[in-house]
Amino acid sequence: MEISVEQIKALREETGVSIGKCKEALTEAGGDMGKARELLREISAKAAAKKADRELGAGVVTSYIHGNRTIGVLVKLACETDYVAKNDDFMTLANDIAMHVAAMATESIETLIEEPFIKNPEVTIGKMIEEAVLKIGERIEVAEFVRFAV
């Protein structure tokens, strides 16, 4: 089956994964977008596992303060390089995790990784991080967080 440029472009825009990986997943999935998405998730899990022993020497600390100012969260999201720490996708991930912790009253990193994301319950925080690893190309980890509430 011939994979169209439009299919590759659509999967790339949806996932943020490289054009080459999108084409590879679509080819293997016979053009089925759902199967291609699943293949990319599997690739992302393998990529994250390969990077598990890399040193995390950079990252960001981000905050989320709820609109009524009764809940606040600080999250330290770690990565390998300063270059990635300044990446918009990395910053968005850090902000989403902080907002999630505020909303869910999460107490530990282990629980956090397994929780369905508040904005999209079909994906866990762990899967979001795995997908970011595939997209960005570096190991990413929630190093620590703290939640304050009145």
Residue pairs with C-beta under 8 A, 6 or more apart in sequence:
1 30
1 31
3 23
3 26
3 27
3 31
7 26
7 31
7 33
8 19
8 22
8 23
8 26
10 33
11 17
11 22
11 25
11 26
11 33
11 36
11 37
11 40
12 18
12 19
12 22
14 37
15 22
15 37
15 40
15 131
15 135
16 89
16 131
16 135
17 25
17 40
17 43
17 44
17 131
17 134
17 135
21 40
21 43
21 134
22 36
22 40
25 36
25 37
25 39
25 40
25 43
26 33
26 36
28 35
28 36
28 39
29 35
29 36
29 38
29 39
40 131
40 134
41 127
41 130
41 131
43 134
44 127
44 130
44 131
44 133
44 134
45 130
47 130
47 133
47 134
48 129
48 130
48 133
48 134
48 139
51 133
51 138
51 139
52 139
54 80
54 138
54 139
55 80
56 78
56 79
56 80
56 139
56 141
56 143
57 80
57 81
58 78
58 79
58 80
58 81
58 82
58 84
58 85
59 76
59 77
59 78
59 79
59 85
59 143
60 76
60 77
60 85
60 90
60 91
60 94
61 74
61 75
61 76
62 74
62 75
62 77
62 91
62 94
62 95
62 98
63 72
63 73
63 74
63 75
63 98
64 72
64 73
64 75
64 95
64 98
64 99
64 101
64 102
65 71
65 72
65 73
66 72
66 102
70 149
70 150
71 102
71 147
71 148
71 149
71 150
72 102
72 147
72 148
72 149
73 98
73 99
73 101
73 102
73 145
73 146
73 147
73 148
74 98
74 145
74 146
75 94
75 97
75 98
75 101
75 142
75 144
75 145
76 142
76 143
76 144
76 145
77 90
77 93
77 94
77 97
77 140
77 141
77 142
77 143
78 140
78 141
78 142
78 143
79 85
79 90
79 136
79 138
79 139
79 140
79 141
80 138
80 139
81 138
84 90
84 136
84 137
84 138
84 140
87 136
89 132
89 135
89 136
90 132
90 136
90 140
93 128
93 129
93 132
93 140
96 117
96 119
96 128
97 112
97 125
97 128
97 142
97 145
98 145
99 118
100 106
100 112
100 115
100 117
100 118
100 119
100 125
101 112
101 145
101 147
102 147
103 118
104 115
104 118
105 147
105 149
106 112
106 115
106 145
106 147
107 147
109 142
109 144
109 145
112 125
112 142
112 145
113 124
113 125
113 126
113 129
113 142
114 124
114 125
114 126
115 124
115 125
116 122
116 123
116 124
117 123
117 124
117 125
117 128
123 131
125 142
129 140
129 141
129 142
132 140
133 139
133 140
